[in-house]
């Protein structure tokens, strides 16, 4: 490494800020793992204008003084008070609300693409972000600009401070961002908002909308200390987004979760569409750069759809997204005809999902995936085995301390020849020595390498993948956390 390492300088400069908000702008110039290719348009980097960059940093710094996303007080009273003083902007447009454990962001992006293809102006609110905080609020399929993000914050700031003064606790980081999103959507204005919950459902800050369509992606065990220790208990919290007379789109669920969700639907007279019954994946086959799928929607068959994403779970996400958009348009209820197939094909062909089985380098191939719990890891492992013909796969894992890290590592153990454990810049990151101890128990001492710094971990993994020669089919999978993936993405030249 050079004497003056930009990566280290930036990390050092961010020590007083919430690492979840910090964007690591550049990697070491000598990093052997440097990738190639143009930055992805839907994952913005830092503003090039120094004044604008400073203004955005100032907003991030103010937001970082608030409760982080892992500190919660289960109530929507504060966000409801903010919406009230803002004039309830969230009621000025219809919305589609998405909860679940895994697949929420990918499904939201697919729904957004479909709605946009049918010439509706969309707003999308998702979390967490991969690289830039501005990713969380999108208009017309693209993150809002840094200028607009700052303007939106300044517009609602006086009202946020007013509510702060009236409540027992100040508005949290996530609550303020949610208020910003709803205000930005009303100001645009959008024709429809696609909103992903932050955690749970009932008391999530997003749950001040009355969405006509509620989507529940697969529920599994995650955030068990806050949501419950069984999938049924977790489903009870997530069912809170199902409102009176709504249409509920249910992905395949564990039996206890499905029972809870169906009971809630009956209580509020909601219409239910279930994957595997009313809609689903008819067939799928691996294709270059993704997969070719046939879907059964609420209005009929949709054939020969190219989806440029890997893995069976993404095909299921596509089926859920299609059913949600059909429900939004009244297909299968008010109108018998399916959506225009050419428009559906065009929409799905345009879908991206940064940090979800995303290839960022070749020779050796480096893949990023934000799996952070055992269920997500199992889905990723299945997708990698199907989509890539690796003869030797090296894992780079940096996880959060509040996750089931042992379960995540066990899901990847059969496919990783070796694993390099590391630590991202977040205060939530598991200590690398603690992670290494668990990894040794799962993989054995000889298959575990410890590199506390992510740039070194990437370099070490690429060296290991290249051991059998340039054309031997070695690869690297970077995973364990959205933050780890975001920082690796920047180091590898994406964004």
Secondary structure, 3 states (H helix, E strand, C coil): CCCCCHHHHHHHHCCCCCCCCCCCCCCCCCCCCCCCCCCCCCCCCCCCCHHHHHHHHHHHHHHHCCCCCCCCCCCCHHHHHHHHHHCCHHHCCEEEEEECCCCHHHHHHHHHHHHHHCCCCEEEECCCCCCCHHHHEEECCEECCHHHHHHHHHHHHHHHHHHHHHCCCCCCHHHHHHHHHHHHHHHHCCCEEEEECCCCCCCCCCCCCCCCEEEECCCCCCCHHHHCCCHHHHHHHHHHHCCCCCEEEECCCCHHHHHHHHHHHHHCCCEEEEECCCEEEEEEEEECCEEEEEEEECCEEEEEEEECCCCHHHHHHHHHHHHHHHHHHCECCCECCCCCHHHHHHHHHCCCCCCCCEEEECCCEEEECCCCCHHHHHHHHHHHHHHCCCCEEEEEECCECCCCHHHHHHHHHCCCCEEEECCCCCCCECCHHHHHHHHHHHHCHHHEEECCCHHHHHHHHHHHHCCCCCCCCEEEEEECCHHHHHHHHHHCCCC
